[in-house]
Amino acid sequence: MLSLGIDIGGTKAHAVVLDDDNAVVAEDAIFTRRGLEGVRQVTLEVAQRVADKVGVGLRDFGAVGIGIPGVVDRDKGEIASAVNLRIERMPLRELLADQFSAPISVDNDVKATVVAAGMLLDSTSVTYINFGTGIAAATLDGTLVRGKDNAAGEIGHLVLNPNGDPCRCGQRGCLETVVGGAYLAPRMDMLGLDWTKLDAADTPTGWAAYDQAVRCISQIVGIVAVAYAPERIVLGGGVIGAAPWVIPAVKSFLIDRGHMVTFPPYAEIAERVTTLDHDNQAPAIGAALIGRV
């Protein structure tokens, strides 16, 4: 049986096809289009592209899963809110049902990703933290931790600094405003800094930006470590992928912090921090796996 998984992100829609051994046998990606009709069209287009690569039609897939950012009612297959895609409500499953024979599962993209992370790491105790346009986390603890209304892990709007930058949610100083891509990229441009090489900055402005980012990401790791106590803490998303220095810097910070406090056990937490070798594929792989449930 071939399983189709589609990850609809703020920048691109990425699709994979898995075989029965969970191997990726085809993949493709196209730029995202926003709004109800844009999302529907881009979903069908990227699905057709990978279907063509394996020589099947859309109705030949045995399972179909879609991951998408925002608040998702997985029982109804509806997107309740996806700000970056300009969607307030979208019955995505209903809008696509006539194109596929298999049932369509729709879920939050980060929750789909942690399912893939569990498979790739061969672990049932994993928290995945996505640093993309925004910030969110998802946790496997034997099973997927969903919480009320499927909203567990929406940590991006926890307030780090009440006097910090305004956030689109209406608060100030949310975690997202410090290391979420939607805020980080323009701030780096404004300061004349290169996020990918921020560890090599040689100005007071660069050092301050580096310190702020490392402290914030480390604080986020500490939050999920205490909240969920997973065996593995996976950092991923475009913000992490673009800057190879982040993981060693965060681990070093946590270890140094561990010498000064007894709890949380930061040095031990640092040992649990990792990345995925297939981080760019993981959201779509996870969507395909969720489609089988």
N, C-alpha and C positions, 0 to 999 in steps of 0.2 A: 504494500500500500504506500502510495506517495502522499506526503503531508505537506501542505502549503502553509508557510508562516510569513506574515507581512508586518513589518514595523513601520508605522507612519510617524515620522518625527517632524520637528519644526523646520528642518532643512531638506530632508530627503525621505523617500519611501523606499524601503529595502525589503526585498522578498527572497526567501530561500525555499528550496524543496528538499525535504528529508526522505530518505528511504527507510526501510524497516529496521535498519541498524543505526539509525539516527545520524547517518552520514549526509553531509550537504552534497547533493548531486547537481544543483543548479542555483544560481543566485543572480540578482540584478538589482539596480537601484536607479531611481529617477528623482528629479527635484519635486518637492512637495508643492501642491497647490492648495490654497486655503478656502475656507467656506464649505458649506455642505456639498455642493456639486463638485467643487474642486477636489475634496477628499474622496468622494465616491469615484470620480474619474481616475484619479491617480492610483487608487487601490486596484481598480480593474485593469488599468494599463500595466502596472508592474506585475500583477498576477499573470496576465496574458504573456508577458515577455518571458517569465520563467517557465510557464506551461509550454511555450514554443520550444524552449531549450531542451526539454525532456520529451517532446513529441506527444503531448497529451492536450486535451481540452480542459477548460475550467471545470467541467462536470465530472472529470475523471479523477479528481483528487479525493482521497478517502477521508481527509480531515482538513479543515481550514481554520486557522487562528489568526487573529489580528490584534496587535498591540498598539496602543495609542496613548499619548500623554493626557493627563487630566483625570477628572472624576468619571469613572465608568461603572454603569450598572450592568454587571456581567450577566445577571439573570435575564434581563431584557435585551441585552446586546445593544445598549444605548450609551452614547456619550452624553453625560449630564453637563459637562463643562470642559472645554479645551481652549484656553485663552490664546495660546500661540497659534492655533489653527483657525481662530475666529469662529469658534463654534460654541453656542450656548446649549443647544440640545440637538442630538442627531441620532435617529434610530438606524444605526449603521447596519446591523444585521438585516433588518427589514428591507433596507434599500439595496442590499446585495443579494438577497436570498434567491432571486429568480435567475442568477447567473451561475449558481453552484448547486450540485446535488447533495453534497455533504452538509451537515449542520455547521454553522459558523459560530465560533467562539470569539467574543470581543472582550479584551481585558486591558487594564492599565499596562503601559509599556515596561515600567520598572518591575512590576510583579512578574511579567513574562520573562524578563531578563534574569531574575533570580532563580527561576525554574531552570533556565539554561545553565546558569552558574552552578547550581547543585549537580546537574548531570556532568558538566565538564570537570568539576572538582571532585566528583564522586563523594559528595557530602550532603547530609540532610540538615546541617546546621550552618546556614550561610546568611549573612546580610549583604546585600548589594546596595551600594550608594552611588547614584548616578549624578555626576556633575556635568550637566549639559546646559541648555538654555536656562533651566531652573535646576533645583536640587530636590531629589526625592530618594527614599530608601525603601527596600522591600526585604522581607525576612522569610526564610524557610526554617521551621523548627519542627522537623518531621513532616509537617504539611505547611502550606503557604499561610502566613499570618495575614489575614485580610482586615480584621477590625470592622466596626460598624460602617455600613455603606461602602465597604471596600476601600476605606480611606486610611488604613494603617500605613505609616511611613511617610506621610506628606510633611516632611520636616523643614522644607525650604523656607517656611515663613515663621519659624521660631526666631524670636528676636535676640540678636547678639548684642546690639547696642541701641538702646531707646533713642539716643541722639544721633544715630547714624543716618545714612542716605534714605530718602523716601523710597518705599517699595510700591509696586503696582497693586499690592493687596490692601493698601491704605495705612499700613504701619510704617515704622522707620527702623532701619538697621537690621532687617531680617538676614538670616544666613545667606539667602539668595543674592542679596545686594552686594555681598563681599566676594563670593566665588561662584556665583551663577553666571553663565556665559553672557546672558543678556545685559548684565551690568559690568562684568569684568572686561569684556572686549572694548567697549567705548572708553572705560576708565584707563586701560592701558594705552589706547590711542591718544587720549587727552594728555597723559603724562609722558608720552613719547617713549614708552617701554615696550619690550617684546616679551610677552608671557612665556613663550617657548624657551627663552634664555634668561628668565628673570633671576635665576640663581647666580648668573654672572654679572648682574648689575653692579656698577661701580660708582653710584651716586647715592646721596642720602635719600632721595626720593625712591630710587630703586630698592634700597635696603629696607625702607619702611614698607613698601608694597610687598616685598618678599616676606617679611616678617608677619604682616597682616594675613597674607594668604595661608602661610604654613600654620599659623596659630588657629585660624578659622577652620581649615580642613581637619586639623588635629582635634579641635573641639567637637566637630561633627562625628569623627571616629569615636571619640570618647562617649558621646551621647548614645550612639547605637550600641556600643559595647556594654554600657551599663543597662540600657533599656532592654536589650534582647540577649545579651551574653552568647553570641554565636561563636562557633569554632573558627569560622573564617569570615573575614571582613573584606569584601571585594570593592575596590574603588574603580569606577569606570566612567565612560562618557567622554565627550569631546574635550572638555577642559583638562581632564587627566591625560587623555591620549596625546594631546598636543605638547605636553611638557613632561618629558621623562624624568626630570629632576624632582617631581613632586613626591613620589612614593618614598625614595630614600630620605628626602628632607623631612617628611612627616614622621617616618619611623625614627629618625634621629631625634626629632623634637620630643616624641613620646617617651623614648628611652631616657633622655635627659630629665624630662619632667618626672619620670618614675623614681629618680634619685632623690626627689624633694618631697614627695608625698607618699603616703601608704595606701591611699585609695582615691580613685580607681588604680588598679595595678597597671600603670601605663606601659611599663617595659614589657609585660606579658602581652598586653593588647597589641603592641607593635609587632610581635611575632605572628599575630593572626592576620595582619594586613597584607593583601596581595592584589594582583590584577589578573585579568583573563587573557590568555594568548589569543582568543578569538573574540575580543570585546566588541569589535565592529559587527560581528555576525550574531552575537548572543541575543539581542532583542528579538530578531526575526526567528532564530532557532527556538527561543522560548515561546514565541507565539505559536509556532508549529506544534510544540509539545502540549501547550494548553489546548490547542484545537483537538487533540486526541482524547481529552478528558470528557 
